[in-house]
Structures are given as structure tokens and as C-alpha cells.
């Protein structure tokens, strides 16, 4: 069974957003509360700006895997 709702917190605003429509930066120099994480953003422009400042790769929900987060 697949999860119906997936919520994540936007890194910029702290607001809850749909995990399916968010943009993620993996492999940055920033650690999340649980260590290495996919940093979530509601807007692609914010994710691109973060990746430019902190490194990492921009991906969408379907690209998020544990292997990419650990890398």
C-alpha cells in the first residue's frame, strides 16, 4: 500500500508542503535534524539558490532515494 499523503517542511518558510510537489536538494553541506537529509523546498527557485550556496543536487519527489541522501 502506498502512502496517500506525504508532508514535509519547507526549509525556507518552515511551512508544511506536499512532499509530492516539493523540490529537494540532496548531498549539500547542510545537515538536517536526523543527519544527512533531502532538504525540502516549495519553490524550485529557492532550492536552486540553496544548492548554489551549499552544494548538492536538485531533484523532485520521484528521485528521492536513500542512496541519494546517503551519498
N, C-alpha and C positions, 0 to 999 in steps of 0.2 A: 504494500500500500504506500503510495506517495503522499507526502505531507501536502495539505491543502493550502495552508497559509504559512508563509515564512517571513518573519520580520527581522530587520537588522537596524542598527542605529547609524544614522548619517554622521560621519566623522566631523564635518563642518558645523552642523547645527545641533547635533545631539537628538534630533527628532527621529521617531520610528518611521521607517520606509519599507516598502515591499522589497523583500530580498530578491524577487524575480526580476524587478525592473532596475535594481541598483547597478552601479558600476563599482568595480573592485580593483584595488592595487595590491598586488602580491609581490613579495621579495623586496620590500622597501627597508630602509634602515630604522623604521619605527616599530616598536613592539606594542602589541595590544595588551589588555588585561590578562589574557591567557597565554602570552608569549607571541610567537610568530602567528600572524593572522592575515586574513584578507581584509584590508581596510575598506569599509563601505562608504559610498557616496551616492547621493540622489542625482547629482548633475555630472555629466561627463566632463565638463569644463573644470569642475573642482577636482575631479580625480586626476585629470591630466596635469593640472597645476601642482598637485601634491606629488605625483610621480616625478615631475621635473625637479622638484626640490629635494625629494627624499629617495629617489631611485625606485626601482620596481617596474612592474609591467601592468598595464591596464587590461582588464578582462571583464566579461559580462558573467552573469549568473551561471550560464551553462558551462563556462570554462573553469569555474572554481572546483578544484580538486585538492585533496590533502597533499598530494605530491607537489603541487604548485605552491602551496602555502609553506611547506617544509623547506623548499629549495632556497 
